Every structure is written in structure tokens, then in C-alpha cells.
């Protein structure tokens, strides 16, 4: 399999594990409950009855089957992870670092894109204050204009240049990573077929 396929397979294994955990965390699946209906104590003409509470899943496998299956999936996941790490070590660039830095640059581009379109502006609003009225000996309210001017405190051309620079770098790295994922071989033979469901695999 190539690196891209190995990532898909790794995600599939995670899905199997998560499904297994949902089964194991359901008390109704991991236990059997029986109810003893003591009708005769309340009604001498009635018979007692032992009823087994229905389980939440209609499946043929047991909790022990699921536990054993999880052990197998974890072993497979570990083997795959080691094979992926080995394949990555032979790549022309450090894949993990490249992905991490691409995310950092893309986050910066997103921030810069949010401020690059800010424009200088002017507007007039109205303010209020009070002054002393000597004639009546009281305070009266008066209104006045407020002229508000907003200017940008950054170099718009520099911001545009940085957006262009980092966007191109991210695109170039993404293209290189795509090529590496397709052309890098992971030496691992799949234990499970990703077309099979959890129930298919454990039931088998």
C-alpha cells in the first residue's frame, strides 16, 4: 500500500476500535440480567417465572470475542504505525513537520485575510454634555458633533505580499505531500479488509 492508503487504513482501524469500545461500555452487552418474578407470593394461583432481560444488541458474538478482537486490532495498529514511520523516514521531506508548518502558515494567512480589507474611514456621530444655565441656575443638556477618523496601523501592501507568499508555499508543500503520499510505499500487509464492518469481522 502507499502512504495515502495506509492513512485510510489507519482511520479504519480507529473506527473498529471505537465501535468495539461502544459495545464494551454498554453494561447491557457485557452483563446478563435475570429477573425472578415471584408472583406466587402475591397470588397463590400464579406461578413464578425467571425472565432473562433482553440484551441491547442482537449479535452472536460475546464480550470476550470483542475483547480478543480489540487486542488484534491494537496489534495491527501498532505494526502499521511502525511501518508508516519507517516509510516517512525515507521521504524527501519531513512529512509531519511540513504538515504542522503548513497549518501554522494557513492560520496566519487566515488572520491576514481578515485585516487586509480594513479601510480608513471617517464618520460623524453625536455626543452630549451639560452646561450651566446662568439665567435659570441649572444645568442643561446640549449636543455636539463628534468627528471620528479611523486609519490603518499596518502596511496593506506588506500584508498582501505575505498572503501571496505563504499561500504559494502552502500550495507547493501540499502538492509535494500529495505526491509523496501516492509514491511512498508502506511495507505492511493489511490484516483486515476495509470493506468489512465491525460486526462482520467479530462475527467471523
Secondary structure, 3 states (H helix, E strand, C coil): CEHHHHHHHHHHHHHHHHHHHHHHCCHHHHCCCEEEECHHHCCCCCCCEEEECCCCCCCCCCHHHHHHHHHHHHHHHHHHHHHHHHHHHCCCCCHHHHHHHHHHHHHHHHHHHHHCCCCCEEEEEEEEEEEEECCCCEEEEEEEEEEEEECCCCCHHHHHHHHHHHHHHHHHHHHHHHHHHHHCECCCCCCCCCCCCHHHHHHC
